[in-house]
Amino acid sequence: IVTLSRRLLFPKLEGVLRGTTMVRVMALAGQLVKTGLLKEVAFADIRPADVRQAVEAVLAGTTRDLTMVREFDGRPVGMGKPGPVFRALSAWLLEDMRTNRKLQTPVR
């Protein structure tokens, strides 16, 4: 989730698998800290109330890219549409998948 204080938080890895996509998104999100769009990227305990108050929420896991969360508990998350953090990370992740040869697995 992205909090009102511009922190990008991922759930702690207690009972959650360390997903390759999630780890890569966290690394790419460091660029958003450098630009000032985010203040921090971190692991945290995320409660349902935190998601309800988030300005953005994304899923990064077993899918090949990011998925934006439009609503939670029947209510919109943020504005209910893709926000700046989702748009930037989604574009960077797709570009990274296409061009980052050191992270690609050769197929023969």
N, C-alpha and C positions, 0 to 999 in steps of 0.2 A: 504494500500500500504506500501511497504518498500522503504524508500527513500535512496538516495546515502549516506546520513549521518547516515544510519542504524537506522532510526526511524520507528517504526511500527505505522501507523496512521489509525484510523477508522473515518468515517464521524461523525460529531457532531450529536447528537440525536435531531436535530430540523427538524421535518418532516420525521424522520426515526424511525421505531419502535425499541425499545430496545430488541433485540433478545437474547434469552437464550444462543444460541451457540456463538454468538459474545461476550457476556459478559464472558463466560467461556474461550474462546480463549484468550481474553485479560488477564485474570487471569493467564492462563498457560504461556503466552508470558513473564510474569515477570521473569520466569526462564531463558529466553534467554537474558534478561538484566543482570542477575547475572553471566551468563557465558561469557558475553562480545560480543555475536553475535549481539545483539541489544543495542542501547544506551538509547532508550526510547520507551514506549508504551503510546499513547495518542489519544485523540479526536482532530480533526482539520477540518478546512474547506479544502476540497479536490477539486481542480479544475481539469478540463481535462488535462491541462498542467502538473500537478503534476503526474497524472497517466502515461502520455507519458514518463516522466523522471524516473519513478519508476524502481527499480531493481527487484522487485517482486510485484505481486498483487494477493490477494486471496479474495474469497467471503465466508463470514461466516454469515449464516442467517437461512432461513427456511429449508435448507438441513440438513441432519443429520451429515454431516461432512464438511470439507473445500473443496472448489473448487479452483483450480489454474487458474488464468487468463493468457492465452497464448498471446493474442494480444488485442490491444485497438486501435480503429480508423484505423484498417488495418495494424498496425505495431506491431512487437513483444514487449511484456513487458519484460524488462531485456533481458535475453537470449532466451526467448520464451519457457522455459522448467522449471520444478519444481526447485526451489532454496532451499537453506538450511533452511530458515525460514519456508517456506511451509512444507518441509519434516518433520522438527522437530515438528511443531505445529500439523500437521495432525496425526502423530504417537502418540503424547501425548494425543490428543483429543480422538482418538479411544480407547487408553488404559484407559483413564479416564472414558469413557462411560461404558467400560466393568467392571472396578474394583472399582469405587468410589461409594460405596453403599449409602453414605449419600446424594448423588445427584440423585439417581435413584428412580423412582416411582414404588412402588410394583404393580404387576399385579396379580389379583386373578382369 
